[in-house]
Amino acid sequence: AMLDHTCLPCNLWGEAALCAAYLFNCTESCSLDPGKTPYEMLHGVKPDIAHLQVFSTHCFVHIPAELQKKLGLRSHEAVFMGY
């Protein structure tokens, strides 16, 4: 469903599955104690979800200073594929 919604090619199914598994581990599960997540059961603290982004959104990737040219780009456009 994630690939259908974003109109991405089917060869990116692995990235979509990894992203879905990561999100599943950060959300509550009915098979665990009420209000507990798999991440919380493993690490003992609630997961920080402030960094979550929408799958396949446009983003900009920073180019490290060592790889930048004097008048070159400092970032380049990309598509966010997961965590």
C-alpha positions, -999 to 999 in steps of 0.1 A, spaced: 0 0 0 29 24 7 43 19 -28 9 22 -45 1 55 -26 34 71 -36 36 58 -72 71 44 -67 84 15 -87 79 -20 -73 117 -27 -70 117 -4 -39 95 -29 -19 124 -37 4 127 -1 16 90 1 21 90 -31 42 119 -18 63 101 15 69 68 -3 78 87 -26 103 104 4 119 70 22 123 54 -10 137 81 -13 164 74 23 175 36 19 179 15 1 204 8 -36 199 -23 -55 212 -2 -86 219 18 -66 246 8 -49 278 -16 -20 271 3 11 262 36 -7 255 55 -8 223 79 -34 211 107 -8 213 98 0 249 98 -37 259 133 -41 244 149 -9 256 129 1 287 120 36 275 93 50 251 105 56 216 112 91 205 90 98 174 99 134 168 121 124 139 94 106 119 88 118 83 63 108 56 75 80 34 87 91 -1 87 128 5 111 151 -13 141 161 9 176 176 6 207 156 15 236 176 29 269 172 11 298 171 37 322 200 36 351 177 25 332 168 -7 319 203 -15 335 224 -42 341 261 -37 311 272 -57 294 238 -58 262 226 -43 258 222 -5 229 197 -9 211 177 -35 175 167 -39 164 132 -30 134 111 -20 131 100 16 129 62 17 131 53 53 149 53 86 
